[in-house]
Amino acid sequence: MAMLFRPKPIPQKYRELFEKIVSDSIRLDNICNVYRGIWTGVLHIFVVTSAEIKEYEIERDAIKPLLRGKDIFPFRYKWSDRWIIYSNGEEFKDKFPNAMKYLSQFKTILERRGAVWVYKRNWWELEEPLSPELFEAKKILSPYISRFNSFAYEEGKYYALDSTCIIRFWDNIEELINYVTKWNEVNKNTLQVEVFLENYDKVKNELKFDTDALIYLLGILNSDVSEFIYKLYAPRLTKRGSRRSKGKYYLYIPPHVNVLPIKIGEKGLRAEVIKQVREIMNEAIKLNNIPEDNEEYSEVKKTIEESLTLKQAELNELVYEIYGLNEVDKSLLQAYVIRKR
């Protein structure tokens, strides 16, 4: 769904560098569909653990493994034994009696949701389930609230909540045209369909839209270049109250993620980025496997994080080269990124 796009004005100090990065780039949404995950309407009811599934004997075909925004980190995700009761469609109530018995405990609460009153959803259905095809595809995920760019590759096994931003290649030209049409309806004809289609064909021919292409995009999205650009125009989250989290948080959501500028580097550089990203992913996943009750946990975690810092610095150098940045550009960009974290 296209949304109203109102970016922050770019400060004068960074305009020249901003234009340098954006020039000869194409928007992420010219390559990928960008959207948020499942709306439940009542999170604590539809999201269950393995223990609850066993207790209520909820049918396996009624549930999907789930990732939340808090499960996603730069270059990795960590599943936290969360499943979503994927109650979508009239046939669900007859097909999954045990799941319906579980949901029936909360019928009064579920009936009060806006989706039931306004959009005539059945009381047992998710508020906005989206279609399985939007999840069962190779994709990139991001938490929708984060201090820094935290994109991770996911192979199509997991569904995701609306606390995530999801990025996958467009299925076909019709899907892209429909998106551009809706964008123009909301944003006063700011996109040219012909240009979008031309760019799409060009990039698809170059990248082939395979797994390596997604890994390449992952490297660009997790780079300091993308974080610099994003924080220049995207909304910052202001948290109220005395228990404010440390750091500056940003909303990683459509339509702001949609317009991130992507440069398709020459083939050799792309191959280096893909190789580096895969090494980083292999290193990052080690963080999932450290037992927290291990007395050496802190030391092992520190060692892995130091290794990741070095590898990500090497990746950033590749991305700087792709975007044609010089030492002055890098210094200005890095100082801004550090300050905004």
N, C-alpha and C positions, 0 to 999 in steps of 0.2 A: 504494500500500500504506500502510495506517495504521500509525503507529509510536507507541510509548509517549512521551507528552508530559509532561516533568517540568521546568517552567520554574524559573529561579532566583527566589527571593523578591524582591519589589520593595522597595528601600530606603525607609524611612519618609519621607525628604526628598522623594521623587519620587512618592509614592503618589497625592496629590491631582491632580497633573498627569497622571499615567498614567490615572487614572480619567476625567479630563476628556476625554482623547483617545479613549479606548476607548468611552465612552458614546455611544450612538446610532450606533455604527459596526457593520459586519459583518465577519466574518472573511474573509480572502482566499480560503480554501478553500470558502467558501459561493458564490464566484463562479467560481473557477478550480480546475482540477486542478493539483496541485503534486507534482513527482516528480524523481528524478535520472535521468541518462542511461544510456548503454549500459555494461554491465560486460563487459569482454573476457576477463578472467582472466589474460591475458598481453599487456599493452599494446603492447610494442615489436614484436610479431609482426603483430597485426591492423591497426595504424595504419601507413600507408605514404605516401610522397611521390610526386609525379608522376614523378620519376626512377626510382623502384622499379617503378611501374606500367609504365613504358615498357620497363625492363630485362626484366621477367618477362612482359610482354605480358598483364597481368591484364585480363580483360574489363571493359569500362566498366559493364556492368549489374551487376557483382559488387561494385562499390564505391559509397560515398556520401561526398559532401563533409562534412567533420567540423570541429566547433568544440570546443576544449578550454576548461577554466576560465580558463587563462592568456590566452586570446584575447578575453576579454570584459571590457569597461570600462564606466564609467557612460555610458549613452546611445549606445554604439557597440560593435562587435566588429570584429576584424581577422582574416580568414582567413589561415592560415599554411601553405597548401599541404599540408594533411593530409587523408587519405582513410581511411575504414575499410572493410575487407573485410567486407561485411555477410553473413556466412555463417550463414544461418538456415534450417533445414529440411533434410529428407532429400534433396530434389531438387537442392540446391546442388552436390553433388559431380559430378553428371552434366551439369549445365547450364554449369558454369564450369571446364573442365579446366585452364586455365592458372592460375587462382587456386588450385585444388587442388594443382597442382604446386608453387607457391610455398609453400603451407602445409605440404606434405609434408616439407619440409626440417626442420620443427620438430615433427614428429609426436610424438616422445618427450616433449618438453616439454608439448605440448598435452594429451597423454593423462594427465598427472599432475595436472591441475586438479581441484579439488573437484567442480565441476559435472559432470564426466565420471563420477567415481566415485559421487557421492551422488545426483545428479539425472538420471543416464543420458543426458547430452547427448552427441552425437557428437563425436569428438575435434576435428573441424574447425570446429565451431560456436562462436559467441560464447557466453560464459557466460550473459548475460542481454541479448538483443538488443532487447527491447521490440518493439512493432509499428510499422511505418512511419507509421501514422496519428498516432502520438504525436509525430512529428518534422515530418511534412509538413503542418504547420498553422502559421498565424500564432501567434507565441508571444513570451514574454519569457524571457530567459536571465540567469543570474547565475553567477559562479564560486562554488564551494561553500566556498572559503576566501578571505576578503578582510578588509582593514582597515576598509572602509567599504562602504555600499550601492553595488553596481555592476551595476545591471540594464540590459539592452539589449533593444531590439525586434528580432526576426528574422522574416522574412516567410515562412518555411516551406521554404527551400532546403536548410538544413543539418541534419544529424544532430548529436548531442552526446554527449560522454562522460559518465561518472558523476562527473567533476570539475565538472559543471555542475548547477545547479538549473533546472528547466524549469517554466514557468507558462503554461497555456493555458486557454481557456474550457472548461467542461464540455461534452461532446458532446450529452448528453441527461440527462433526469431519472433514468433507470435507473442511469447511471454515478455520479451524485451519491448516490443512495440506497445503492448498493453501498458507496461510500466511507464514508458516515456509519455504516452498519452495522458495517463493519470497525473504524472508529475506536472505536465504543462497545464492541466486543469487547475491544479492547486497553486502553481508557482508562475503563472502568467506567461506561459509559452517561452520559458527560458532555455529549452532544449530543442535542437533540430533533429528530427527523426532520421533524416538522410545521413547526417554526420554520425549519429550514434550507430546506425547500421553499418556504415563504412568502416568505422573504428572497430566494431565488433568482428566483422569479417577479417580484418587485417590481423587483429590480435589472435583470433581463433586459428588462423592459418599459421601464425608464428608459434604459439604456445601449445596448440593441439588440445588444450583443455583437459589434460590428463593429471595424474597425481603429482608429477614433477612440477606442473604449472601451479598447482595449489601450494606446493612447498615453496616455490619461488615467491608467490604472493605473500606467504606467511613471513618470509624473510623481510620483504619490503614493509609489511604492516608492523612488524615488531622492531623496526629500525628507529634510530633517533630522528631520522629525516621525517618519517611519518608522524612520530610523536610531536615533533616541533610544529609541523603543519597543523596537526589536529588541534593542538592546544591554542594555536593562534586564533581559531575561529569558533571552536566548539564550546558548548555551555559548561561552565564549572558548577559543580554541585555545592551548595551552601548548606551545611548541616547545622541545625539549631540544637541548643541544649548544652548542658555542662559536660556531657560525656562525648565530646566531639572526637572523632578519630584523628590521629596524627596524619598530616599531609594534606595535599590539595587533590580533591577528587573531581573527576570529570565523567560526564555521561557519554558512554560509547553506544550510541543508539542511532537508528535512522532518524532523519535523513543526513545527519552529520558524517557518519561513517561512509555513506554512499559516495561522497564527493572527494574522498582522499585521492590525491594524484598518483597514478601508477606509471612508472616508466618501464618499458620493456627493453632491458639492456641487450647488448649483442650476445650472441649465443655462448661464447666462451665465458663471459661474466656471469650469465645466468647459471651456467653449469657450476661455477665456483660458489655462487649463492646457494644453490640447491645442496651441494655437498656440505657446505658450512652449516646450513640449517639442519640437515639430517644429523650431523655430529652434535649439534646443540640439543636436539630433541633426545638423542640417545643419552646424553649426559644429564639432561633435565629430569628424565624419567627416573633416574636413580634417587631423586628426592622423594619419590613415592614409596620407595622400598626400605627406607631407614626406620627401624622400629623406634618409636618415640620413647619407649621405656629403656632403651639401650643407654648405658651410662656414657657412651661415647657419641651420643646423638648429635650434640652441639658441634663437636669437633668434625665429625664426618660431614655434617651439613655445611659447615663453613668451608671445608675443602672443596666440596662439589660446587658451591656458589662462587668460589674464587675461580675455579676452572671455567664456569659459565661466563663470568665477567670477561675473562680473556677472550673466549671464543666469540662472544657477542661484540666485543670491540673489533675483532677481525671482520665480522659480518658487517658492522657499520662502515668500515673502510671500503668494502666492496660496494655498498649502497651509495656512499659518497661519490665513488667513481662513476656509477651508473647515472647519477643526477648531475655530474659535472661540477662538483663543489671543490673549491680551493681551500687552503689553510685558513684564510680569513673567514670564509663562509662557515667552516667547521667550528671554529672558535666561538663565533656568534651563536650558532645553533646549539652547541653543547652547553654553553652557559645558560641559555634560555631553558633547555630541557631540565637541567639540574635544578634550576630555581623554581620551576613549576611543579616539581615533585614534592 
